[in-house]
Amino acid sequence: MRMRCITRIGVTVALAAGIVGLTPEAALQAGAQKPSVRAPRLYVFDCGLFLARENAPAAYHLQRDQVADTRMAVPCYLIVHPRGTLLWDVGVIPDAQIGATLGGATSTRTLRSQLAEVGYQPSDITYLAFSHAHKDHSANANDYAGSTWLTPLAERDFMFAGNNPRVDVSYYGAAASDDHESG
């Protein structure tokens, strides 16, 4: 994975309709092709769920009566543009462990199968970015080792700092040995 460390990422996306309605299995069997893209598209994928925690509202500086449901959805986004693709966040649980509950989170669908539903595979992803580096946003990053990783330098340093309990370097360690670009 090539890493590009940057100080600011700005992404403006025009929403477009057109999500293909195939199951992951049908898409894989049919050998789904990347759709031809003339205008930007945004796909939202189900990348997991945080289950209720005892201190859930308080952990986010909220009162229990302010929160109807303490479970939190973990989405991933694929932004498709005629000049490339950007995957924003890559899940709470690695695809190989789907169905397990890890650290109070669970997921029932693989990111890879959801990409296949709309005609993409990991090698089709031009850029990879995280909203932030915590474990719940980076679980499948190693699958996108061929993508250019867009991250602020401070966040990259946070991700590779030793003994950091808020990250799991095994999720993106394939990038650790690559040369890193600064910008």
Backbone as a printed PyTorch tensor [residue, N CA C, xyz], in Angstrom:
tensor([[[  0.8510,  -1.1600,   0.0000],
         [  0.0000,   0.0000,   0.0000],
         [  0.8980,   1.2250,   0.0000]],

        [[  0.7300,   2.0880,  -0.9600],
         [  1.4500,   3.3470,  -0.9430],
         [  0.7160,   4.2600,   0.0190]],

        [[  1.4360,   4.9260,   0.8640],
         [  0.8120,   5.8540,   1.8020],
         [  1.1370,   7.2620,   1.3680]],

        [[  0.1600,   8.0990,   1.3610],
         [  0.3720,   9.5010,   1.0770],
         [ -0.0900,  10.2490,   2.3160]],

        [[  0.8490,  10.8610,   3.0100],
         [  0.5170,  11.6020,   4.2090],
         [  0.2180,  13.0340,   3.7890]],

        [[ -0.9470,  13.5020,   4.1710],
         [ -1.3570,  14.8420,   3.8050],
         [ -1.9260,  15.5350,   5.0230]],

        [[ -2.0130,  16.8500,   4.9720],
         [ -2.5050,  17.5930,   6.1210],
         [ -3.9970,  17.8380,   6.0520]],

        [[ -4.6130,  17.7560,   4.8930],
         [ -6.0470,  17.9900,   4.7800],
         [ -6.6050,  17.1770,   3.6300]],

        [[ -7.7420,  16.5290,   3.8920],
         [ -8.4200,  15.7900,   2.8340],
         [ -9.7760,  16.4260,   2.6530]],

        [[-10.0710,  16.8600,   1.4650],
         [-11.3940,  17.4000,   1.1770],
         [-12.0540,  16.5610,   0.1110]],

        [[-13.2190,  16.0370,   0.4170],
         [-13.9290,  15.2110,  -0.5490],
         [-15.3400,  15.7410,  -0.6850]],

        [[-15.7090,  16.1580,  -1.8890],
         [-17.0770,  16.5680,  -2.1720],
         [-17.6740,  15.5390,  -3.0950]],

        [[-18.8160,  15.0390,  -2.7170],
         [-19.4030,  13.9420,  -3.4760],
         [-20.8110,  14.2960,  -3.9040]],

        [[-21.0880,  14.1210,  -5.1850],
         [-22.4540,  14.2470,  -5.6870],
         [-23.0620,  12.8580,  -5.6340]],

        [[-24.2050,  12.7260,  -5.0040],
         [-24.8310,  11.4160,  -4.8900],
         [-25.4360,  11.0190,  -6.2190]],

        [[-25.3090,   9.7550,  -6.5410],
         [-25.8960,   9.2440,  -7.7820],
         [-26.6050,   7.9320,  -7.4930]],

        [[-27.6850,   7.6970,  -8.1660],
         [-28.4150,   6.4340,  -8.0080],
         [-27.7250,   5.3690,  -8.8320]],

        [[-28.1270,   4.1270,  -8.6470],
         [-27.6010,   3.0830,  -9.5060],
         [-26.8980,   1.9650,  -8.7870]],

        [[-27.2490,   1.6550,  -7.5600],
         [-26.6390,   0.5200,  -6.8920],
         [-27.1980,  -0.7510,  -7.5170]],

        [[-26.3230,  -1.6530,  -7.9130],
         [-26.7220,  -2.8870,  -8.5630],
         [-27.3600,  -3.8050,  -7.5270]],

        [[-28.4790,  -4.4470,  -7.8620],
         [-29.2210,  -5.2680,  -6.9170],
         [-28.8690,  -6.7370,  -6.9210]],

        [[-27.6130,  -7.1340,  -7.0960],
         [-27.2240,  -8.5400,  -7.0630],
         [-26.7880,  -8.9390,  -5.6690]],

        [[-27.0000, -10.1940,  -5.2990],
         [-26.4500, -10.7090,  -4.0560],
         [-24.9470, -10.8530,  -4.2450]],

        [[-24.1600, -10.9060,  -3.1630],
         [-22.7160, -11.0800,  -3.3210],
         [-22.3810, -12.3390,  -4.1000]],

        [[-23.0920, -13.4340,  -3.8220],
         [-22.8110, -14.6880,  -4.5100],
         [-23.0780, -14.5630,  -6.0070]],

        [[-24.2100, -13.9500,  -6.3660],
         [-24.5560, -13.7940,  -7.7830],
         [-23.5400, -12.9100,  -8.4900]],

        [[-23.1140, -11.8500,  -7.8240],
         [-22.1300, -10.9480,  -8.4240],
         [-20.8150, -11.6730,  -8.6730]],

        [[-20.3800, -12.4850,  -7.7050],
         [-19.1280, -13.2110,  -7.8770],
         [-19.2480, -14.2650,  -8.9610]],

        [[-20.3820, -14.9940,  -9.0090],
         [-20.5820, -16.0210, -10.0140],
         [-20.7020, -15.4250, -11.4090]],

        [[-21.3320, -14.2720, -11.4990],
         [-21.5230, -13.6400, -12.7940],
         [-20.2650, -12.9150, -13.2580]],

        [[-19.2430, -12.8720, -12.3860],
         [-18.0180, -12.1600, -12.7350],
         [-18.3050, -10.6930, -12.9430]],

        [[-18.9700, -10.0800, -11.9690],
         [-19.3970,  -8.6830, -12.0770],
         [-18.2520,  -7.7990, -12.5470]],

        [[-18.5560,  -6.9730, -13.4890],
         [-17.5840,  -6.0430, -14.0420],
         [-17.7410,  -4.6840, -13.3770]],

        [[-16.6270,  -3.9480, -13.2940],
         [-16.7140,  -2.5840, -12.7950],
         [-17.6570,  -1.8050, -13.6920]],

        [[-18.6230,  -1.1040, -13.0890],
         [-19.5220,  -0.3020, -13.9160],
         [-18.7750,   0.8580, -14.5680]],

        [[-19.2010,   1.2250, -15.7530],
         [-18.6730,   2.4120, -16.4080],
         [-19.2340,   3.6200, -15.6580]],

        [[-18.3760,   4.5490, -15.3230],
         [-18.7950,   5.6780, -14.4980],
         [-18.6110,   6.9850, -15.2550]],

        [[-19.6780,   7.7440, -15.3720],
         [-19.6070,   9.0610, -16.0140],
         [-19.8090,  10.1840, -15.0260]],

        [[-20.4240,   9.8600, -13.8940],
         [-20.6690,  10.8520, -12.8360],
         [-20.3430,  10.1920, -11.4990]],

        [[-19.9890,  10.9870, -10.4930],
         [-19.6700,  10.4060,  -9.1750],
         [-20.8270,   9.5900,  -8.6160]],

        [[-20.4730,   8.5430,  -7.8950],
         [-21.4480,   7.6930,  -7.2130],
         [-20.9700,   7.4880,  -5.7820]],

        [[-21.9210,   7.2980,  -4.8900],
         [-21.6070,   7.0030,  -3.5050],
         [-22.3460,   5.7360,  -3.1010]],

        [[-21.6150,   4.7650,  -2.5730],
         [-22.1940,   3.5330,  -2.0610],
         [-21.9340,   3.5010,  -0.5570]],

        [[-22.9340,   3.1360,   0.2050],
         [-22.8010,   3.0230,   1.6510],
         [-22.9340,   1.5490,   2.0040]],

        [[-21.9340,   1.0150,   2.7100],
         [-21.9070,  -0.3940,   3.0580],
         [-22.0740,  -0.5890,   4.5640]],

        [[-22.6620,  -1.7130,   4.9320],
         [-22.8300,  -2.1090,   6.3280],
         [-21.5340,  -2.7720,   6.7790]],

        [[-20.7520,  -2.0740,   7.5760],
         [-19.4570,  -2.6030,   8.0080],
         [-19.4370,  -2.9750,   9.4810]],

        [[-20.6020,  -3.1240,  10.0750],
         [-20.6360,  -3.6210,  11.4370],
         [-21.5490,  -2.8260,  12.3430]],

        [[-21.5330,  -3.2360,  13.6000],
         [-22.3960,  -2.6330,  14.6090],
         [-21.7070,  -2.7200,  15.9530]],

        [[-21.6670,  -1.5940,  16.6610],
         [-21.2240,  -1.5960,  18.0460],
         [-22.4180,  -1.9670,  18.8920]],

        [[-22.2410,  -2.9310,  19.7680],
         [-23.3120,  -3.3570,  20.6410],
         [-23.3750,  -2.4420,  21.8640]],

        [[-24.4910,  -2.4770,  22.5710],
         [-24.6650,  -1.6360,  23.7590],
         [-23.5680,  -1.9250,  24.7730]],

        [[-22.9860,  -0.8680,  25.2990],
         [-22.0000,  -0.9960,  26.3680],
         [-22.5990,  -0.3830,  27.6270]],

        [[-22.1260,  -0.8300,  28.7640],
         [-22.6630,  -0.3180,  30.0160],
         [-22.5680,   1.1950,  30.0970]],

        [[-21.4500,   1.7410,  29.6860],
         [-21.2410,   3.1880,  29.7900],
         [-21.4400,   3.8960,  28.4530]],

        [[-22.1890,   3.2780,  27.5230],
         [-22.2920,   3.7940,  26.1550],
         [-22.6080,   5.2830,  26.0690]],

        [[-23.6950,   5.7750,  26.6160],
         [-23.9410,   7.2160,  26.4620],
         [-22.8620,   8.0730,  27.1230]],

        [[-22.4460,   7.6970,  28.3320],
         [-21.4510,   8.4880,  29.0620],
         [-20.1150,   8.5370,  28.3270]],

        [[-19.7640,   7.4580,  27.6210],
         [-18.5050,   7.4280,  26.8780],
         [-18.4530,   8.5150,  25.8020]],

        [[-19.6380,   8.9780,  25.3860],
         [-19.7270,  10.0260,  24.3610],
         [-20.2960,  11.3250,  24.9310]],

        [[-20.1900,  11.4670,  26.2350],
         [-20.6340,  12.6780,  26.9370],
         [-22.1240,  12.9560,  26.7420]],

        [[-22.9140,  11.8820,  26.7540],
         [-24.3670,  11.9810,  26.6280],
         [-25.0200,  11.3520,  27.8490]],

        [[-26.2430,  11.7750,  28.1390],
         [-27.0410,  11.1640,  29.2020],
         [-27.8550,  10.0270,  28.5910]],

        [[-28.1790,   9.0140,  29.3900],
         [-28.9350,   7.8620,  28.8970],
         [-30.2640,   8.2840,  28.2740]],

        [[-30.9480,   9.2860,  28.8380],
         [-32.2410,   9.7280,  28.2980],
         [-32.1050,  10.4940,  26.9800]],

        [[-30.8860,  10.8020,  26.5710],
         [-30.6540,  11.4760,  25.2980],
         [-30.4370,  10.4900,  24.1480]],

        [[-30.3440,   9.2050,  24.4740],
         [-29.9990,   8.1930,  23.4790],
         [-31.0730,   7.1050,  23.4560]],

        [[-31.7670,   6.9780,  22.3380],
         [-32.8340,   5.9760,  22.2240],
         [-32.2680,   4.5620,  22.1010]],

        [[-31.1460,   4.4060,  21.4190],
         [-30.5580,   3.0920,  21.1830],
         [-29.0510,   3.2470,  21.2850]],

        [[-28.4160,   2.4560,  22.1270],
         [-26.9730,   2.6140,  22.3270],
         [-26.1340,   1.8270,  21.3290]],

        [[-26.7770,   1.0520,  20.4520],
         [-26.0180,   0.3910,  19.3870],
         [-25.6500,   1.4460,  18.3440]],

        [[-24.4820,   1.3050,  17.7560],
         [-24.0270,   2.2860,  16.7670],
         [-23.6380,   1.5740,  15.4740]],

        [[-24.1880,   2.0480,  14.3720],
         [-23.8430,   1.5010,  13.0570],
         [-22.4440,   1.9390,  12.6620]],

        [[-21.7460,   1.0720,  11.9460],
         [-20.4020,   1.3700,  11.4360],
         [-20.4630,   1.2670,   9.9140]],

        [[-20.6450,   2.3820,   9.2290],
         [-20.6980,   2.3360,   7.7620],
         [-19.3080,   2.4520,   7.1280]],

        [[-19.2010,   1.9910,   5.9060],
         [-18.0420,   2.2250,   5.0430],
         [-18.5950,   2.8510,   3.7720]],

        [[-17.7950,   3.6490,   3.1010],
         [-18.2640,   4.3710,   1.9200],
         [-17.3350,   4.1140,   0.7390]],

        [[-17.9230,   3.8500,  -0.4010],
         [-17.1730,   3.7690,  -1.6510],
         [-17.6050,   4.9470,  -2.5000]],

        [[-16.6630,   5.7850,  -2.8430],
         [-16.9240,   6.9350,  -3.7010],
         [-16.2780,   6.6160,  -5.0510]],

        [[-17.1130,   6.5490,  -6.0740],
         [-16.6500,   6.1950,  -7.4160],
         [-16.7120,   7.4460,  -8.2790]],

        [[-15.6220,   7.7500,  -8.9180],
         [-15.4950,   8.9390,  -9.7590],
         [-14.8650,   8.4970, -11.0760]],

        [[-15.1400,   9.1600, -12.1530],
         [-14.5100,   8.7610, -13.4190],
         [-12.9780,   8.6810, -13.3540]],

        [[-12.3520,   9.3890, -12.4160],
         [-10.8920,   9.3670, -12.3110],
         [-10.3710,   8.4500, -11.2060]],

        [[-11.2460,   7.6780, -10.5660],
         [-10.7620,   6.7480,  -9.5490],
         [-11.8060,   6.4540,  -8.4850]],

        [[-11.4210,   5.5860,  -7.5710],
         [-12.3090,   5.1880,  -6.4940],
         [-11.6570,   5.4900,  -5.1520]],

        [[-12.4790,   5.8430,  -4.1830],
         [-12.0070,   6.1100,  -2.8220],
         [-12.8470,   5.2730,  -1.8720]],

        [[-12.2010,   4.4570,  -1.0670],
         [-12.8820,   3.7090,  -0.0270],
         [-12.5980,   4.4200,   1.2880]],

        [[-13.6760,   4.8220,   1.9660],
         [-13.5700,   5.5870,   3.2120],
         [-13.9980,   4.6710,   4.3450]],

        [[-13.0650,   4.2470,   5.1740],
         [-13.2380,   3.3070,   6.2780],
         [-13.4340,   1.8960,   5.7340]],

        [[-12.9540,   0.9030,   6.5050],
         [-12.9700,  -0.4720,   6.0100],
         [-13.4510,  -1.4890,   7.0400]],

        [[-14.2710,  -1.0530,   7.9690],
         [-14.9570,  -1.9940,   8.8300],
         [-14.4490,  -2.1500,  10.2410]],

        [[-15.3230,  -2.7530,  11.0370],
         [-15.0850,  -2.9410,  12.4600],
         [-14.4900,  -4.3080,  12.7770]],

        [[-14.7160,  -5.2810,  11.9010],
         [-14.2160,  -6.6480,  12.0870],
         [-13.6390,  -7.1200,  10.7530]],

        [[-12.4580,  -7.7480,  10.7840],
         [-11.9000,  -8.2670,   9.5290],
         [-12.8650,  -9.2490,   8.8620]],

        [[-12.9310,  -9.2190,   7.5420],
         [-13.8270, -10.1010,   6.7880],
         [-13.6810, -11.5650,   7.2090]],

        [[-12.4630, -12.0020,   7.5040],
         [-12.2210, -13.3980,   7.8710],
         [-12.8660, -13.7660,   9.2050]],

        [[-13.2870, -12.7790,   9.9840],
         [-13.8750, -13.0470,  11.2960],
         [-15.3410, -12.6170,  11.3800]],

        [[-15.9880, -12.4290,  10.2270],
         [-17.3960, -12.0260,  10.2150],
         [-18.2260, -13.0530,  10.9830]],

        [[-19.1510, -12.5410,  11.7810],
         [-19.9930, -13.3890,  12.6180],
         [-19.5120, -13.4300,  14.0510]],

        [[-18.2540, -13.0820,  14.2830],
         [-17.7080, -13.0480,  15.6420],
         [-18.0500, -11.7170,  16.2940]],

        [[-17.9830, -11.6900,  17.6050],
         [-18.1080, -10.4350,  18.3420],
         [-16.7290, -10.1280,  18.8950]],

        [[-16.1620,  -9.0040,  18.4580],
         [-14.8290,  -8.5980,  18.8930],
         [-14.9120,  -7.2310,  19.5390]],

        [[-14.4690,  -7.1240,  20.7760],
         [-14.4170,  -5.8270,  21.4400],
         [-15.7450,  -5.0960,  21.4610]],

        [[-16.8470,  -5.8100,  21.6250],
         [-18.1550,  -5.1710,  21.6850],
         [-18.7270,  -4.7930,  20.3300]],

        [[-18.1730,  -5.3500,  19.2580],
         [-18.6700,  -5.0530,  17.9140],
         [-18.9480,  -6.3530,  17.1880]],

        [[-19.8240,  -6.2790,  16.2090],
         [-20.1480,  -7.4470,  15.4000],
         [-20.4310,  -7.0100,  13.9670]],

        [[-20.3800,  -7.9480,  13.0560],
         [-20.6870,  -7.6760,  11.6600],
         [-21.1940,  -8.9650,  11.0270]],

        [[-22.1460,  -8.8390,  10.1190],
         [-22.7220, -10.0180,   9.4760],
         [-22.4120, -10.0910,   7.9880]],

        [[-21.8080,  -9.0510,   7.4290],
         [-21.5110,  -9.0300,   5.9910],
         [-20.0670,  -8.6120,   5.7760]],

        [[-19.4210,  -9.2520,   4.8110],
         [-18.0500,  -8.8640,   4.5040],
         [-18.0460,  -7.6110,   3.6240]],

        [[-17.0330,  -6.8070,   3.7970],
         [-16.8720,  -5.6360,   2.9410],
         [-16.5890,  -6.0930,   1.5120]],

        [[-15.7890,  -7.1210,   1.3790],
         [-15.4280,  -7.6380,   0.0510],
         [-16.6820,  -8.0570,  -0.7270]],

        [[-17.6370,  -8.7350,  -0.0780],
         [-18.8450,  -9.1700,  -0.7830],
         [-19.7320,  -7.9850,  -1.1560]],

        [[-19.7550,  -6.9630,  -0.3240],
         [-20.5580,  -5.7850,  -0.6370],
         [-19.9630,  -5.0120,  -1.8090]],

        [[-18.6360,  -4.9530,  -1.8700],
         [-17.9860,  -4.3460,  -3.0370],
         [-18.3270,  -5.1420,  -4.2990]],

        [[-18.2910,  -6.4620,  -4.1940],
         [-18.5950,  -7.3260,  -5.3490],
         [-20.0220,  -7.1060,  -5.8420]],

        [[-20.9440,  -6.8340,  -4.9250],
         [-22.3370,  -6.5860,  -5.3170],
         [-22.4560,  -5.4370,  -6.3030]],

        [[-21.5780,  -4.4550,  -6.1760],
         [-21.6430,  -3.2860,  -7.0570],
         [-20.5380,  -3.3070,  -8.1130]],

        [[-19.8580,  -4.4720,  -8.2370],
         [-18.9150,  -4.6570,  -9.3390],
         [-17.4800,  -4.2780,  -9.0650]],

        [[-17.0620,  -4.2450,  -7.8140],
         [-15.6900,  -3.8490,  -7.4800],
         [-15.0190,  -4.9260,  -6.6410]],

        [[-13.6990,  -4.9380,  -6.7290],
         [-12.8900,  -5.8010,  -5.8780],
         [-11.7790,  -4.9430,  -5.2750]],

        [[-11.0860,  -5.4290,  -4.2560],
         [-10.0670,  -4.5980,  -3.6140],
         [ -9.0490,  -3.9850,  -4.5690]],

        [[ -8.6620,  -4.7030,  -5.6050],
         [ -7.6640,  -4.1650,  -6.5410],
         [ -8.1970,  -2.9860,  -7.3640]],

        [[ -9.5070,  -2.7460,  -7.3380],
         [-10.1050,  -1.6290,  -8.0760],
         [-10.1010,  -0.3270,  -7.2840]],

        [[ -9.6780,  -0.3820,  -6.0290],
         [ -9.7340,   0.7990,  -5.1680],
         [ -8.4720,   1.6330,  -5.3660]],

        [[ -8.6460,   2.8600,  -5.8310],
         [ -7.5250,   3.7550,  -6.0940],
         [ -6.9630,   4.3480,  -4.8130]],

        [[ -7.8530,   4.8330,  -3.9450],
         [ -7.4560,   5.5160,  -2.7100],
         [ -8.1680,   4.8980,  -1.5110]],

        [[ -7.4720,   4.8700,  -0.3850],
         [ -8.0420,   4.4040,   0.8730],
         [ -7.8450,   5.4940,   1.9140]],

        [[ -8.9100,   5.8010,   2.6480],
         [ -8.8280,   6.8070,   3.7090],
         [ -9.6650,   6.3460,   4.8930]],

        [[ -9.2820,   6.7950,   6.0650],
         [-10.0170,   6.4860,   7.2920],
         [-10.5480,   7.7790,   7.8860]],

        [[-11.7390,   7.7160,   8.4560],
         [-12.2390,   8.8810,   9.1770],
         [-11.3160,   9.1620,  10.3570]],

        [[-10.8430,   8.0950,  10.9940],
         [ -9.8020,   8.1420,  12.0100],
         [ -9.2730,   6.7190,  12.1890]],

        [[ -8.2140,   6.5630,  12.9150],
         [ -7.4510,   5.3220,  12.8980],
         [ -7.9050,   4.2370,  13.8660]],

        [[ -8.9160,   4.4490,  14.6420],
         [ -9.3050,   3.4320,  15.6210],
         [ -9.6390,   2.1060,  14.9580]],

        [[ -9.5940,   1.0420,  15.7620],
         [ -9.8090,  -0.3240,  15.2740],
         [-11.1140,  -0.4820,  14.4960]],

        [[-12.1430,   0.2370,  14.9000],
         [-13.4640,   0.0700,  14.2870],
         [-13.5810,   0.6890,  12.8920]],

        [[-12.5280,   1.2490,  12.3720],
         [-12.5570,   1.8540,  11.0360],
         [-11.5020,   1.2690,  10.0960]],

        [[-10.6750,   0.3550,  10.5990],
         [ -9.5120,  -0.0700,   9.8160],
         [ -9.3610,  -1.5830,   9.6540]],

        [[-10.3700,  -2.3610,  10.0100],
         [-10.2350,  -3.8200,  10.1140],
         [ -9.8040,  -4.5290,   8.8320]],

        [[-10.1280,  -4.0090,   7.6670],
         [ -9.8010,  -4.6950,   6.4080],
         [ -8.7710,  -3.9500,   5.5660]],

        [[ -8.0390,  -3.0630,   6.1630],
         [ -7.1070,  -2.2250,   5.3960],
         [ -6.0640,  -3.0310,   4.6300]],

        [[ -5.6110,  -4.1530,   5.1780],
         [ -4.6040,  -4.9530,   4.4730],
         [ -5.0820,  -5.4270,   3.1070]],

        [[ -6.3960,  -5.5530,   2.9330],
         [ -6.9340,  -5.9890,   1.6400],
         [ -6.7360,  -4.9420,   0.5420]],

        [[ -6.3670,  -3.7300,   0.9270],
         [ -6.2430,  -2.6210,  -0.0280],
         [ -4.7920,  -2.1310,  -0.0900]],

        [[ -3.8720,  -3.0750,   0.0370],
         [ -2.4440,  -2.7490,   0.0260],
         [ -2.0020,  -2.1150,  -1.2860]],

        [[ -2.7360,  -2.3280,  -2.3730],
         [ -2.3870,  -1.7340,  -3.6570],
         [ -2.9250,  -0.3340,  -3.8510]],

        [[ -3.7110,   0.1490,  -2.9050],
         [ -4.3120,   1.4890,  -3.0000],
         [ -3.3690,   2.5330,  -2.4150]],

        [[ -3.5600,   3.7680,  -2.8220],
         [ -2.8420,   4.8780,  -2.2060],
         [ -3.6300,   5.2880,  -0.9750]],

        [[ -2.9600,   5.2640,   0.1580],
         [ -3.5860,   5.5630,   1.4310],
         [ -3.4500,   7.0580,   1.7000]],

        [[ -4.5680,   7.7240,   1.8960],
         [ -4.5720,   9.1500,   2.1940],
         [ -4.8070,   9.3370,   3.6870]],

        [[ -3.8320,   9.8930,   4.3720],
         [ -3.9720,  10.1140,   5.8090],
         [ -3.1020,  11.2820,   6.2500]],

        [[ -3.5880,  12.0520,   7.2100],
         [ -2.7340,  13.1130,   7.7460],
         [ -1.5260,  12.4930,   8.4580]],

        [[ -0.3990,  13.1650,   8.4140],
         [  0.8310,  12.6620,   9.0170],
         [  0.6440,  12.3700,  10.5010]],

        [[ -0.0440,  13.2180,  11.2280],
         [ -0.2540,  12.9990,  12.6650],
         [ -1.0630,  11.7230,  12.9050]],

        [[ -2.0430,  11.4510,  12.0560],
         [ -2.8450,  10.2370,  12.2050],
         [ -2.0100,   9.0070,  11.8790]],

        [[ -1.1890,   9.0980,  10.8650],
         [ -0.3110,   7.9860,  10.5160],
         [  0.6460,   7.6890,  11.6640]],

        [[  1.2100,   8.7250,  12.2590],
         [  2.1000,   8.5280,  13.4030],
         [  1.3590,   7.8720,  14.5670]],

        [[  0.1240,   8.2810,  14.8160],
         [ -0.7200,   7.6940,  15.8580],
         [ -0.9410,   6.2020,  15.5800]],

        [[ -1.1730,   5.8550,  14.3230],
         [ -1.4590,   4.4740,  13.9390],
         [ -0.2610,   3.5550,  14.1540]],

        [[  0.9440,   4.0600,  13.9630],
         [  2.1320,   3.2270,  14.0620],
         [  2.9110,   3.4420,  15.3510]],

        [[  2.3430,   4.2000,  16.2870],
         [  2.9890,   4.3830,  17.5920],
         [  2.9380,   3.0460,  18.3320]],

        [[  3.9820,   2.7120,  19.0250],
         [  4.0230,   1.4330,  19.7370],
         [  3.0500,   1.3850,  20.9070]],

        [[  2.5330,   0.1990,  21.1810],
         [  1.6530,  -0.0520,  22.3340],
         [  0.4520,   0.8770,  22.4060]],

        [[ -0.1920,   1.1110,  21.3020],
         [ -1.3670,   1.9780,  21.2530],
         [ -2.6180,   1.0950,  21.3110]],

        [[ -3.3540,   1.0890,  22.4220],
         [ -4.5090,   0.1920,  22.5520],
         [ -5.7120,   0.5750,  21.6920]],

        [[ -5.7070,   1.7440,  21.0870],
         [ -6.8500,   2.1900,  20.2930],
         [ -6.7510,   1.7870,  18.8260]],

        [[ -5.6230,   1.1820,  18.4510],
         [ -5.4370,   0.7330,  17.0770],
         [ -4.9940,  -0.7260,  17.0820]],

        [[ -5.0760,  -1.3650,  15.9300],
         [ -4.5840,  -2.7300,  15.7630],
         [ -3.7580,  -2.7450,  14.4770]],

        [[ -2.4590,  -2.6430,  14.6350],
         [ -1.5570,  -2.5530,  13.4810],
         [ -1.6870,  -3.7740,  12.5740]],

        [[ -2.1250,  -4.9060,  13.0940],
         [ -2.2840,  -6.0850,  12.2370],
         [ -3.3470,  -5.8550,  11.1720]],

        [[ -4.2450,  -4.8970,  11.3750],
         [ -5.2840,  -4.5950,  10.3940],
         [ -4.7210,  -3.8800,   9.1650]],

        [[ -3.6090,  -3.1540,   9.3240],
         [ -3.0480,  -2.3810,   8.2140],
         [ -1.5280,  -2.5050,   8.1380]],

        [[ -0.9750,  -3.4580,   8.8180],
         [  0.4760,  -3.6260,   8.8790],
         [  1.1370,  -3.8660,   7.5340]],

        [[  0.3600,  -4.3220,   6.5200],
         [  0.9500,  -4.5440,   5.1950],
         [  1.5300,  -3.2440,   4.6400]],

        [[  1.0510,  -2.1160,   5.1170],
         [  1.5600,  -0.8350,   4.6530],
         [  2.8200,  -0.4000,   5.4020]],

        [[  3.0940,  -1.0250,   6.5350],
         [  4.1860,  -0.5770,   7.3930],
         [  5.5490,  -0.6600,   6.7310]],

        [[  5.7340,  -1.6300,   5.8350],
         [  7.0460,  -1.7920,   5.2270],
         [  7.2010,  -1.0190,   3.9220]],

        [[  6.0970,  -0.4090,   3.4500],
         [  6.1590,   0.3510,   2.2130],
         [  6.8210,   1.6970,   2.4350]],

        [[  7.3240,   2.2760,   1.3620],
         [  7.8230,   3.6450,   1.4240],
         [  6.6200,   4.5610,   1.6140]],

        [[  6.8040,   5.6010,   2.3780],
         [  5.7000,   6.5170,   2.6570],
         [  5.9790,   7.8620,   2.0300]],

        [[  4.9900,   8.3780,   1.3520],
         [  5.1060,   9.6950,   0.7290],
         [  4.6040,  10.7310,   1.7140]],

        [[  5.2270,  11.8570,   1.7730],
         [  4.7440,  12.9680,   2.5800],
         [  4.3130,  14.0690,   1.6360]],

        [[  3.3530,  14.8150,   2.0760],
         [  2.9000,  15.8930,   1.2150],
         [  2.1470,  16.9180,   1.9730]]])
